[in-house]
Amino acid sequence: MGIKTKDFYNSLLIKEGLSELTVEGYRRVLSKFFRDVGTKKPKNRDIENYMVGMHKKGHSYSHIANTSVALERWMAFIKLPIKLGRPRKPKQIIKTTLTDGEVARILAATKNAREKAMIAILVYSGIRNKELCSLRVEDLNLDNLHLRVIGGKGSKDRLVYISRECAKIITEYTSQIKIVGNDYLFHTLQAGKQYSGWALRKLVKTVAIRAGIKKRVYPHLFRHSLACNLLNRGANIMTIQALLGHQDVRTTLIYAHSTAQRVQQEYNFYCPNYL
């Protein structure tokens, strides 16, 4: 990596105060852009053609928007500022979630205490991929059935809650390994390093296939599923917002708009009887 890009990423961390996760996202976007365009000092036309290509290929709103922001920041850094438009943000609807039975099958398909603990934390707490990989032993409070998420999305800390069954699964895992308070809860088996988001996605996919689940299963799907399943059981939308760590309740309301079962339940309950 050239000195320019290194200085740029350092400035995002130090001067802009962005999280390492956000900076890593910019790094991936820009690395691909530099490879595709063949220069780190592109002309405006190069960027415009690149963005047109992304639209034609049908890339998601978030991918296009993140690429636009990354390119604007980079061009400002090299003193060639450019302003890019943003596509209109689509109204998101959660189309696919996992039923209670499917989650139970996935948990049953784990092969050891380590796999089961990782999956259990995802399905019961709804934490994000990166948040699970960043958990340390000292973040566990199994007696009070909660976990502490440090530096989650938006660099915010929060508490997330788990069931007694999940706490038992975690205890079974921790009793089999030698770890201390400031150790990461999960490590790679070979190098003993912090578990990665890529490895977690691969594990979840493998266990889901093993369980015979036909849907595309990934860590964030457990988060969606927990929110919808809680909502269907009558959980308050503000409770779900706090659990998921959403800054704006409108983000959480996506689940309400996506859950036809809850709408029908409330309709049946409140519907007047005209006969």
Protein Blocks (a to p, Z undefined) as FASTA:
>chain_A
ZZklmmmmmmmmmmnopafklmmmmmmmmmmmmmmnopabdcfklmmmmmmmmmmnopaf
klmmmmmmmmmmmmmmnopacddddddddddddfbdcdfklmmmmmmmpcbfklmmmmmm
mmmnopafklmmmpcfklpcfknopacdehiehiiacdddddfklmmmmmmmmmmpccdf
klcfbdcfklopacdfklmmmmmmmmmmmnopabdcdfklmmmmmmmmmmmnopafklmm
mmnopablklmmmmmmmmmklmmmmmmmmpccfZZ
